[in-house]
């Protein structure tokens, strides 16, 4: 039974300190199957993505420890039960895409900066974090 995908599709671009290159060597351990995963220094969540995107995933709970507030917002919205927050994030991304980069960039940047001050995960913050990470990598 294959319970790991050694080449998962990440939600965010590769981060410094990525665990991606270790997946093949960790495969024998990770393939044993797990109900829950605690991923410290979450980043792009390579280990969690490898387990969730497996042919026969076993993971039911992922706990992410991440200092970057925008990443916490992204994972909070993407991993929430129900799809409302995920759809809201996708809708916000689509709206900014339709506005075009010149019009959307100042809005995305101000949303991101306001979040750094106020905190609190929301679909708008998740969309801003994804946009900034994808546009600046």
C-alpha positions in Angstrom: 0.0 0.0 0.0 1.5 3.3 -1.1 0.9 6.0 1.5 3.3 8.7 0.3 3.7 10.8 -2.9 7.4 11.7 -3.2 6.6 14.4 -5.7 3.6 16.2 -4.3 2.1 19.4 -5.7 2.7 22.2 -3.1 0.1 24.9 -2.3 2.8 27.5 -1.9 6.2 27.8 -3.6 9.3 26.1 -2.1 10.6 27.8 1.0 14.1 28.1 2.6 14.8 25.0 4.6 12.4 22.9 2.5 12.0 19.2 3.5 11.1 18.3 -0.2 14.5 16.8 -1.0 14.2 14.4 2.0 11.0 12.8 1.0 12.5 9.9 -1.0 14.8 8.9 1.9 12.0 9.3 4.5 9.5 7.3 2.3 10.0 4.0 4.1 9.1 5.6 7.4 6.3 7.8 6.0 4.8 5.0 4.0 3.8 3.2 7.2 0.7 5.4 7.3 -0.3 8.0 9.9 -3.6 9.3 11.3 -2.1 12.6 12.3 1.0 14.7 11.4 2.6 17.6 13.3 4.6 19.6 10.9 7.0 22.0 12.6 8.3 24.9 10.5 5.4 24.2 8.1 6.6 26.2 5.1 5.2 24.5 2.0 4.1 21.5 4.0 6.0 19.0 1.9 5.6 16.1 4.4 1.8 16.7 4.8 1.3 17.2 1.1 3.2 14.0 0.4 0.9 12.1 2.8 -2.3 13.7 1.7 -1.6 13.4 -2.0 -0.8 9.7 -1.8 -2.7 7.0 -3.7 -4.2 5.8 -0.4 -3.9 8.6 2.2 -4.3 7.8 5.8 -3.9 11.2 7.4 -7.0 12.6 9.1 -5.4 15.5 11.1 -2.5 17.9 10.2 -1.2 20.3 12.9 1.0 23.0 11.4 3.5 25.1 13.4 4.4 28.1 11.3 5.5 31.6 12.3 4.6 33.3 9.0 1.1 34.7 9.6 0.1 34.7 5.9 1.0 31.0 5.7 -1.2 30.3 8.7 -4.0 32.1 7.0 -3.5 30.1 3.8 -3.5 26.8 5.6 -6.3 27.8 7.9 -8.6 28.7 4.9 -7.4 25.8 2.7 -7.7 23.2 5.4 -11.0 24.3 7.0 -13.9 21.9 7.1 -16.4 22.8 4.5 -15.3 24.6 1.3 -16.6 28.1 2.0 -13.3 29.7 3.1 -11.4 27.9 0.3 -14.0 29.1 -2.3 -13.8 32.7 -0.8 -10.0 32.6 -1.2 -10.3 31.3 -4.8 -12.8 34.0 -5.6 -10.6 36.7 -4.2 -7.6 35.5 -6.2 -9.8 35.4 -9.3 -11.1 39.0 -8.7 -7.5 40.3 -8.4 -6.5 38.4 -11.5 -9.3 40.0 -13.4 -8.3 43.5 -12.2 -4.8 43.0 -13.6 -1.5 43.3 -11.8 -1.2 47.1 -11.8 -4.6 47.6 -10.2 -4.5 44.6 -7.9 -0.9 44.9 -6.6 -1.4 47.9 -4.3 -4.5 46.3 -2.8 -2.8 42.9 -2.3 0.2 44.6 -0.7 -2.0 46.8 1.7 -4.1 43.7 2.6 -0.9 41.8 3.5 0.6 44.7 5.4 -2.6 45.3 7.4 -2.7 41.6 8.3 0.9 41.7 9.6 -0.4 44.4 12.0 -3.8 42.9 13.0 -3.4 39.2 12.4 -6.4 36.8 12.1 -6.7 34.3 9.2 -9.2 35.2 6.6 -9.8 34.2 2.9 -8.7 37.7 1.8 -5.4 37.4 3.8 -4.9 33.9 2.4 -5.3 35.2 -1.1 -2.9 38.1 -0.4 -0.3 35.7 1.0 -0.6 33.3 -2.0 -0.5 36.2 -4.4 2.6 37.8 -2.9 4.4 34.5 -2.6 3.6 33.5 -6.2 4.4 36.9 -7.6 7.7 37.4 -5.8 9.3 33.9 -6.0 
